[in-house]
Amino acid sequence: MRVCSILVVVLLAGCGAAAQPGWTSAPPAASTATAIAAPTAARAASPGGPRPSAGASSGAGGTDVAWSTHTSAQFGFSLALPPNWAYLHRASADWPSRTYPGGGAPYIDQWGIPGAQLPALDITAQAVGPDSTWGDFLDLMDQGNARIGCTVEASSAIEVDGRPGRIQRQDCPHYLSWEVLVDAGDRRFAIYWLGPRTSPEVQEALFRRILDSIHLSDS
């Protein structure tokens, strides 16, 4: 598989809607209970859709339901999501290097809950450009976040699939964001969760469970 960096951005938007941070008006949000608690019975997987995972999560009322594993055809990574989440948009191109990701772009894989725009998950990837350092990548992403009005509230170290990185909680116009940037050597990853302003602790807990399930493809 080609060498690439992967940006994983968590947004919930309808098919074709803007996915990366940068909304200029408040998007409609699912209620926290609807968006985060898994239903008591998983929907049957459609042909060619995500396959059920072996793991289970506690849904509404304490009912255990299986999460589903999703794999990106464009970028090769996999992750597990609650069964009420769906693949909303499939990436068909690589994310251009040395650019800040744009909403609704063809290089974004997008997951969310059909009919809602928050919370949501977007994933994209870019090749590591020549002479591009990890510091350059962080600076570019920080500058892009600042341009759209996101303020960092907390920042700490994190690992995703054994790779070191950084997680930040950000207060953005109309939504909350958790950004994860991961240094995998010849690849770089960024992960965003965008969610409503309600129940941030519950949102972060679910986001971290998703992060724990991510398997980054081997280069």
Secondary structure, DSSP 8 states (H G I E B T S, - for coil): ----EEEEEE----TTS--SS--SS------HHHHHS--SS-----TTS-EEEEEEEE-GGG-EEEEEEEE-TTT--EEEE-TT-EEEE---S---TTS---TT-TTEEEEE-TT--SSEEEEEEE---TT--HHHHHHHHHHHHHHTT-EEEEEEEEEETTEEEEEEEEEETTEEEEEEEEE-SS-EEEEEEEE-SS-HHHHHHHHHHHHHH-B----
